[in-house]
């Protein structure tokens, strides 16, 4: 559900310089947390919206609320724990690779040197032209290892030390996102249809607001942000319509 | 939910060489599709498992089946469409950046040249040492642009031309993954508890099989694959237990 995160660019110079700076930085530092927050919120609002809309076809608000709550907790816990484990794995993976790179630089410097030449050869830079850069990199093992991590393995250093913060941010964002489509069914305990229509209206407005807030935060153009919000609205609507149809069809054809 | 995808390494030389080769290639070409498949399946099996377990506390298989089906369709559609839109956005983003880089190389070659010097300076390579590489890159605009895309912007060329294939793979994987925990409730229409226990057993076995198959496909060590499968089992169990508890608590305290 990262569909609408990548900043799109306008062609005005000032804006494009700003967004490029933000772009280059976007995978570093606390950008991670904002990304987790956006992904969690976007998923959290879409799936519970579609699920509750589907269950609303049964005409019982109680079932919608219980199903919605179960999804909200199941989804936010599995997303949050999943993000936490992913961050831990990524960090371990980076550290393993870094340790290996250090070993190789120390134990097989000639082979590592060849790898730099190979890297440059891919861009049409021959051995003779690359020689002075290789010599400069070899002068400082620390820089050399960093160069290999960035350009040979193309691994970014995980910036956040506390993987559990990432998990928490994503889980909580999912939970908050999922509350919006669910709350209207609490408000209309005896009229599922009112709940459904209010849920559609609330979810639609939150998605639009979300798209625009995101635009302010990451420097996307307003037009792109609006397009992103509309896209999410379409995804949510299609999912909700299909879930509604399936539940209705199965409910009327099956006597369990 | 990408927690268990990153290959972890053993220290034997043969295996590490193999896994490095796979690692370097893993974000290119059809690796994307395998990744979509793994993420979709992992999410698909966890959330529907937890949701159906939660709803099973109501003691009515019909509700579990309807809730599970609604989640299955809502989740697979929003994940599939989401992945499709993400792939489209990523491709557009890459093409926009590439076009801009071409413009800059043509219109402001001196500034782009400075950017290469800046890039090398970050790794302790001074202007004099970098000069010959800069000259070699400038000799071929095509290579130069590719170098800037890879090293300055660190953007990988989206390899798959058909974004809809990515979306389809992820959506279908989610759907298939979600069928496993759901089917047992179809099998025991009059005994939710039997359904729940069978669902737990089936989901546990599928997660273990999934972990090992993944290990064979991407070259993870057996130990890491087993650890990954166990982690997913824990995530699913915690989510299921909380969903079960919440549904039970709300159901007994609330008369809608």
Interface residues (C-beta under 8 A of the other chain):
Chain A: X1 X2 X3 X4 X6 X7 X8 X9 X16 X23 X24 X27 X42 X43 X46 X47 X50 X51 X54 X55 X58 X60 X61 X62 X63 X65 X66 X67 X69 X70 X71 X73 X74 X75 X77 X78 X79 X81 X82 X83 X85 X86 X88 X89 X90 X92 X93 X96 X97 X100 X120 X123 X124 X125 X126 X128 X129 X130 X131 X132 X133 X135 X136 X137 X139 X140 X143 X144 X146 X147 X150 X151 X152 X153 X154 X156 X189 X190 X231 X234 X235 X236 X238 X239 X240 X242 X243 X246 X247 X250 X251 X254 X256
Chain B: X1 X2 X3 X4 X6 X7 X8 X9 X16 X23 X24 X27 X42 X43 X46 X47 X50 X51 X54 X55 X58 X60 X61 X62 X63 X65 X66 X67 X69 X70 X71 X73 X74 X75 X77 X78 X79 X81 X82 X85 X86 X88 X89 X90 X92 X93 X96 X97 X100 X120 X123 X124 X125 X126 X128 X129 X130 X131 X132 X133 X135 X136 X137 X139 X140 X143 X144 X146 X147 X150 X151 X152 X153 X154 X156 X189 X190 X231 X234 X235 X236 X238 X239 X240 X242 X243 X246 X247 X250 X251 X254 X256
